[in-house]
Amino acid sequence: MSAIVENIQRIENEIKPKGATLIAVSKTKPIEMLMEAYNAGFKHFGENYVQELVGKYEQMPKDIEWHLIGHLQSNKVKYIAGFVSMIHSVDSFKLLKEIDKQAQKHSRVVDCLLQIHIAEEESKSGMTQEEAIEIVNSTELTELNNIKIVGLMGMTTLTDDETQIRKEFRELKGFFDKLKQYPKTDNLQLENLSMGMSGDYEIAIEEGSTMVRVGSKIFGNR
């Protein structure tokens, strides 16, 4: 068994009993590495860049669930709308509308996560809680038939301070629970909380994450 497969199995054994899903972050990794995982039965991969995602999609089996987890520009949506399983990084209503428009061309409904800014670093993407509430309350949302908001995503401050990381995860979980009180509609069904990466996924799961995005702990450092 390859080290990649061993890593995936170890992490899945750790997180599955807690109700979390593993997304293997495969950015910059060659297709051979991804195929090792795929041939062992693993099918959830996360990519940061549209161009790289498209290239891998074209070369790999079509039953893979591809997650776009990096910042997404509106003008790039058209390249992935036909196949992407979930977009984790929706950081504006404008982007959500563009995803809906492009998904409609493929007669698809694309699952989306609203990315909420929880870090103390300005460089991290994401909308404010107020902006997210505005979206879910908007009558305009009900007119978008080709997207479904299925949860939230957040990235913590880059720090070794576990207290800080835990505080930011807890804040996002609290907001997630608040939004879950809103009535479910065809395109608002909050079930996924995507938080936690290689360095902090254990903390994230303790704080309520249902989806972790792990790269280096699976594939090794770049």
Backbone hydrogen bonds in HBPLUS format (Angstrom, degrees):
<---DONOR---> <-ACCEPTOR-->    atom                        ^
c    i                          cat <-CA-CA->   ^        H-A-AA   ^      H-
h    n   atom  resd res      DA  || num        DHA   H-A  angle D-A-AA Bond
n    s   type  num  typ     dist DA aas  dist angle  dist       angle   num
A0006-GLU N   A0002-SER O   2.96 MM   4  6.25 160.6  2.00 151.6 157.7     1
A0007-ASN N   A0003-ALA O   2.85 MM   4  6.04 158.2  1.90 149.6 155.3     2
A0008-ILE N   A0004-ILE O   3.00 MM   4  6.30 161.7  2.04 151.2 155.7     3
A0009-GLN N   A0005-VAL O   2.94 MM   4  6.14 168.3  1.96 153.4 156.6     4
A0010-ARG N   A0006-GLU O   2.90 MM   4  6.06 159.0  1.94 150.2 156.1     5
A0011-ILE N   A0007-ASN O   3.00 MM   4  6.21 167.5  2.01 152.8 155.7     6
A0012-GLU N   A0008-ILE O   2.83 MM   4  5.98 165.4  1.85 155.2 160.0     7
A0013-ASN N   A0009-GLN O   2.90 MM   4  5.97 157.7  1.95 144.9 151.1     8
A0014-GLU N   A0010-ARG O   3.13 MM   4  6.30 136.5  2.32 136.1 147.6     9
A0014-GLU N   A0011-ILE O   3.06 MM   3  4.99 125.8  2.36  93.2 107.9    10
A0015-ILE N   A0011-ILE O   2.91 MM   4  6.18 152.8  1.98 153.7 160.7    11
A0016-LYS N   A0012-GLU O   2.85 MM   4  5.49 164.1  1.87 149.5 153.4    12
A0018-LYS N   A0015-ILE O   2.94 MM   3  5.29 140.1  2.10 107.9 120.1    13
A0020-ALA N   A0015-ILE O   3.29 MM   5  5.47 168.3  2.30 137.3 135.4    14
A0019-GLY N   A0016-LYS O   2.85 MM   3  5.06 163.3  1.87 116.0 118.5    15
A0021-THR N   A0210-THR O   2.81 MM 189  6.07 153.3  1.88 129.3 133.9    16
A0212-VAL N   A0021-THR O   2.93 MM 191  6.38 158.4  1.98 165.9 173.0    17
A0023-ILE N   A0212-VAL O   2.83 MM 189  5.98 160.5  1.87 174.9 175.4    18
A0214-VAL N   A0023-ILE O   2.93 MM 191  6.22 148.3  2.03 163.2 173.5    19
A0024-ALA N   A0044-HIS O   3.05 MM  20  6.26 165.5  2.07 150.3 146.9    20
A0046-GLY N   A0024-ALA O   2.83 MM  22  5.76 162.9  1.86 134.3 135.1    21
A0025-VAL N   A0214-VAL O   2.82 MM 189  5.42 163.2  1.85 120.5 126.0    22
A0026-SER N   A0046-GLY O   2.92 MM  20  5.96 145.7  2.04 152.3 161.7    23
A0029-LYS N   A0026-SER O   3.05 MM   3  5.38 158.1  2.10 128.2 132.8    24
A0033-MET N   A0030-PRO O   3.01 MM   3  5.66 132.6  2.24 115.4 125.7    25
A0035-MET N   A0031-ILE O   2.82 MM   4  6.04 157.1  1.87 158.1 165.0    26
A0036-GLU N   A0032-GLU O   3.13 MM   4  6.39 137.7  2.31 138.2 148.1    27
A0036-GLU N   A0033-MET O   3.18 MM   3  5.24 129.0  2.46  94.7 107.7    28
A0037-ALA N   A0033-MET O   3.43 MM   4  6.86 156.5  2.49 146.1 150.2    29
A0038-TYR N   A0034-LEU O   2.84 MM   4  6.15 162.8  1.87 151.1 157.0    30
A0039-ASN N   A0035-MET O   2.80 MM   4  5.77 165.2  1.82 145.9 149.7    31
A0040-ALA N   A0037-ALA O   3.07 MM   3  5.23 140.6  2.23 100.1 111.8    32
A0042-PHE N   A0037-ALA O   3.05 MM   5  5.41 161.4  2.09 141.3 137.1    33
A0041-GLY N   A0038-TYR O   2.80 MM   3  5.09 158.6  1.84 113.0 118.2    34
A0065-GLU N   A0043-LYS O   2.78 MM  22  5.87 166.9  1.80 166.8 171.2    35
A0045-PHE N   A0065-GLU O   3.12 MM  20  6.44 159.3  2.17 158.9 165.4    36
A0067-HIS N   A0045-PHE O   2.80 MM  22  6.05 154.8  1.87 159.2 163.8    37
A0047-GLU N   A0067-HIS O   2.87 MM  20  6.29 157.1  1.93 167.6 175.2    38
A0069-ILE N   A0047-GLU O   2.90 MM  22  5.91 163.7  1.93 150.3 155.7    39
A0053-LEU N   A0049-TYR O   2.93 MM   4  6.13 158.1  1.98 154.6 161.8    40
A0054-VAL N   A0050-VAL O   2.88 MM   4  6.10 164.8  1.91 160.6 163.3    41
A0055-GLY N   A0051-GLN O   3.12 MM   4  6.30 161.6  2.16 144.1 149.1    42
A0056-LYS N   A0052-GLU O   3.05 MM   4  6.26 161.6  2.08 150.2 154.4    43
A0057-TYR N   A0053-LEU O   2.87 MM   4  6.05 161.0  1.91 152.3 158.4    44
A0058-GLU N   A0054-VAL O   2.99 MM   4  6.18 159.2  2.03 151.0 155.6    45
A0059-GLN N   A0055-GLY O   3.31 MM   4  6.50 138.8  2.49 136.6 146.5    46
A0059-GLN N   A0056-LYS O   3.14 MM   3  5.19 128.2  2.42  96.2 109.7    47
A0060-MET N   A0056-LYS O   2.95 MM   4  5.91 130.1  2.21 151.5 162.9    48
A0085-SER N   A0066-TRP O   2.86 MM  19  5.27 147.3  1.97 142.2 152.8    49
A0086-MET N   A0066-TRP O   3.36 MM  20  6.83 154.0  2.43 149.9 152.2    50
A0068-LEU N   A0086-MET O   2.99 MM  18  6.47 155.7  2.05 159.1 164.9    51
A0088-HIS N   A0068-LEU O   2.87 MM  20  6.08 160.9  1.91 160.2 166.7    52
A0076-LYS N   A0073-GLN O   2.95 MM   3  5.50 162.5  1.98 119.0 124.7    53
A0077-VAL N   A0074-SER O   3.30 MM   3  5.53 159.1  2.34 107.5 113.5    54
A0079-TYR N   A0076-LYS O   3.13 MM   3  5.81 151.5  2.21 117.6 124.7    55
A0080-ILE N   A0077-VAL O   3.03 MM   3  5.71 152.2  2.11 120.5 127.7    56
A0081-ALA N   A0077-VAL O   3.06 MM   4  5.96 137.3  2.25 159.3 171.3    57
A0083-PHE N   A0080-ILE O   3.08 MM   3  5.82 166.6  2.10 123.8 127.8    58
A0084-VAL N   A0080-ILE O   2.95 MM   4  5.58 169.8  1.96 174.7 171.7    59
A0087-ILE N   A0111-ASP O   3.00 MM  24  6.48 154.6  2.06 150.0 156.4    60
A0113-LEU N   A0087-ILE O   2.83 MM  26  6.19 151.6  1.91 163.8 160.2    61
A0090-VAL N   A0113-LEU O   3.21 MM  23  6.05 152.4  2.29 172.7 171.0    62
A0115-GLN N   A0090-VAL O   2.81 MM  25  5.42 167.2  1.83 134.6 139.1    63
A0096-LEU N   A0092-SER O   3.19 MM   4  6.50 157.6  2.24 142.8 148.9    64
A0097-LYS N   A0093-PHE O   2.94 MM   4  6.22 157.5  1.99 153.6 158.8    65
A0098-GLU N   A0094-LYS O   3.10 MM   4  6.38 149.3  2.20 142.5 151.0    66
A0099-ILE N   A0095-LEU O   2.94 MM   4  6.24 156.4  1.99 153.6 159.6    67
A0100-ASP N   A0096-LEU O   3.04 MM   4  6.31 158.9  2.08 147.1 152.7    68
A0101-LYS N   A0097-LYS O   2.95 MM   4  6.19 157.3  2.00 145.4 151.5    69
A0102-GLN N   A0098-GLU O   2.95 MM   4  6.18 163.0  1.98 152.7 156.3    70
A0103-ALA N   A0099-ILE O   2.83 MM   4  5.90 156.8  1.88 150.7 157.8    71
A0104-GLN N   A0100-ASP O   3.01 MM   4  6.08 148.6  2.11 143.6 151.2    72
A0105-LYS N   A0102-GLN O   3.23 MM   3  5.37 130.7  2.49  97.1 108.8    73
A0106-HIS N   A0103-ALA O   2.95 MM   3  5.28 144.5  2.08 105.9 116.7    74
A0108-ARG N   A0103-ALA O   3.07 MM   5  5.22 172.2  2.08 140.0 141.8    75
A0107-SER N   A0104-GLN O   3.06 MM   3  4.82 163.2  2.08 102.0 106.6    76
A0110-VAL N   A0146-ASN O   2.96 MM  36  6.28 160.0  2.00 136.8 133.6    77
A0148-LYS N   A0110-VAL O   3.03 MM  38  6.19 146.0  2.15 145.3 141.1    78
A0112-CYS N   A0148-LYS O   2.78 MM  36  5.89 158.8  1.82 161.3 158.6    79
A0150-VAL N   A0112-CYS O   2.84 MM  38  5.89 157.0  1.89 158.5 166.0    80
A0114-LEU N   A0151-GLY O   3.05 MM  37  6.53 155.9  2.11 149.0 143.7    81
A0153-MET N   A0114-LEU O   2.95 MM  39  6.04 151.0  2.03 139.9 137.9    82
A0127-MET N   A0115-GLN O   2.77 MM  12  6.21 160.6  1.81 157.7 152.4    83
A0116-ILE N   A0153-MET O   2.84 MM  37  6.16 158.7  1.88 176.9 175.5    84
A0117-HIS N   A0127-MET O   2.84 MM  10  5.44 167.6  1.86 145.6 147.5    85
A0132-ALA N   A0128-THR O   3.11 MM   4  6.44 153.8  2.19 148.1 155.1    86
A0133-ILE N   A0129-GLN O   2.95 MM   4  6.23 159.1  2.00 152.3 157.7    87
A0134-GLU N   A0130-GLU O   2.98 MM   4  6.21 153.0  2.05 144.5 152.2    88
A0135-ILE N   A0131-GLU O   3.08 MM   4  6.38 148.9  2.18 141.4 148.9    89
A0136-VAL N   A0132-ALA O   3.02 MM   4  6.39 168.2  2.04 158.2 159.2    90
A0137-ASN N   A0133-ILE O   2.97 MM   4  6.05 140.3  2.13 145.1 155.5    91
A0138-SER N   A0135-ILE O   3.07 MM   3  5.14 151.2  2.16 103.6 112.5    92
A0141-LEU N   A0138-SER O   3.20 MM   3  5.44 140.3  2.36 100.0 109.4    93
A0142-THR N   A0139-THR O   3.18 MM   3  5.52 129.6  2.45 103.0 114.4    94
A0143-GLU N   A0140-GLU O   3.06 MM   3  5.39 150.8  2.15 106.6 115.6    95
A0144-LEU N   A0141-LEU O   3.01 MM   3  5.44 164.1  2.03 115.3 120.5    96
A0149-ILE N   A0187-ASN O   2.93 MM  38  5.78 171.7  1.94 130.3 127.9    97
A0189-GLN N   A0149-ILE O   2.89 MM  40  6.12 161.2  1.93 160.1 166.5    98
A0191-GLU N   A0150-VAL O   2.82 MM  41  5.62 165.2  1.84 128.7 129.4    99
A0192-ASN N   A0150-VAL O   2.86 MM  42  6.02 162.9  1.89 152.8 157.6   100
A0152-LEU N   A0192-ASN O   2.99 MM  40  6.48 141.6  2.14 156.3 161.5   101
A0194-SER N   A0152-LEU O   2.84 MM  42  6.19 160.6  1.88 164.0 161.8   102
A0154-GLY N   A0194-SER O   3.16 MM  40  6.64 151.5  2.25 163.4 163.1   103
A0164-GLN N   A0161-ASP O   3.10 MM   3  5.40 119.4  2.48 103.5 117.2   104
A0165-ILE N   A0161-ASP O   3.07 MM   4  6.44 164.2  2.10 156.1 160.6   105
A0166-ARG N   A0162-GLU O   2.85 MM   4  5.96 167.3  1.87 150.9 154.7   106
A0167-LYS N   A0163-THR O   2.98 MM   4  6.09 154.3  2.05 141.8 149.0   107
A0168-GLU N   A0164-GLN O   3.06 MM   4  6.35 156.0  2.12 150.2 155.7   108
A0169-PHE N   A0165-ILE O   2.99 MM   4  6.29 162.4  2.02 155.3 160.1   109
A0170-ARG N   A0166-ARG O   2.87 MM   4  5.99 160.7  1.90 149.5 155.4   110
A0171-GLU N   A0167-LYS O   2.95 MM   4  6.13 149.6  2.04 141.5 149.7   111
A0172-LEU N   A0168-GLU O   3.12 MM   4  6.37 156.4  2.17 144.9 150.3   112
A0173-LYS N   A0169-PHE O   2.90 MM   4  6.21 158.9  1.94 153.0 159.3   113
A0174-GLY N   A0170-ARG O   2.92 MM   4  6.10 155.5  1.98 146.6 153.1   114
A0175-PHE N   A0171-GLU O   3.07 MM   4  6.36 154.0  2.14 144.2 150.7   115
A0176-PHE N   A0172-LEU O   2.84 MM   4  6.07 156.4  1.90 149.9 157.1   116
A0177-ASP N   A0173-LYS O   2.93 MM   4  6.17 160.6  1.96 151.3 155.4   117
A0178-LYS N   A0174-GLY O   3.05 MM   4  6.28 146.8  2.17 138.6 147.9   118
A0179-LEU N   A0175-PHE O   2.92 MM   4  6.25 160.3  1.96 154.0 158.2   119
A0180-LYS N   A0176-PHE O   2.96 MM   4  6.19 143.1  2.10 145.2 156.0   120
A0181-GLN N   A0178-LYS O   3.15 MM   3  5.60 157.4  2.20 108.3 115.3   121
A0182-TYR N   A0179-LEU O   2.96 MM   3  5.57 160.8  2.00 116.1 122.3   122
A0185-THR N   A0188-LEU O   3.11 MM   3  5.01 158.2  2.16 129.1 135.9   123
A0188-LEU N   A0185-THR O   3.32 MM   3  5.01 171.7  2.33 100.9 103.4   124
A0210-THR N   A0193-LEU O   2.93 MM  17  5.18 161.0  1.96 137.3 143.6   125
A0195-MET N   A0211-MET O   3.13 MM  16  6.38 130.9  2.38 157.9 170.7   126
A0213-ARG N   A0196-GLY O   2.90 MM  17  6.17 161.9  1.93 167.7 161.7   127
A0200-ASP N   A0197-MET O   3.05 MM   3  5.52 142.3  2.20 113.2 123.9   128
A0201-TYR N   A0197-MET O   2.83 MM   4  4.99 122.1  2.17 174.8 160.6   129
A0204-ALA N   A0200-ASP O   2.98 MM   4  6.26 162.8  2.01 154.5 160.1   130
A0205-ILE N   A0201-TYR O   2.94 MM   4  6.14 158.0  1.99 149.0 152.9   131
A0206-GLU N   A0202-GLU O   3.12 MM   4  6.37 156.3  2.18 142.9 149.5   132
A0207-GLU N   A0203-ILE O   2.99 MM   4  6.28 136.7  2.18 144.2 156.7   133
A0207-GLU N   A0204-ALA O   3.05 MM   3  5.05 126.9  2.35  92.8 107.2   134
A0209-SER N   A0204-ALA O   2.92 MM   5  5.34 164.3  1.95 134.9 134.6   135
A0208-GLY N   A0205-ILE O   3.05 MM   3  5.05 164.9  2.08 104.4 108.3   136
A0218-ILE N   A0215-GLY O   2.91 MM   3  5.47 155.0  1.97 115.8 124.2   137
A0219-PHE N   A0215-GLY O   2.87 MM   4  6.02 166.4  1.89 163.9 164.5   138
A0220-GLY N   A0216-SER O   2.83 MM   4  4.35 138.8  2.00 119.2 125.4   139
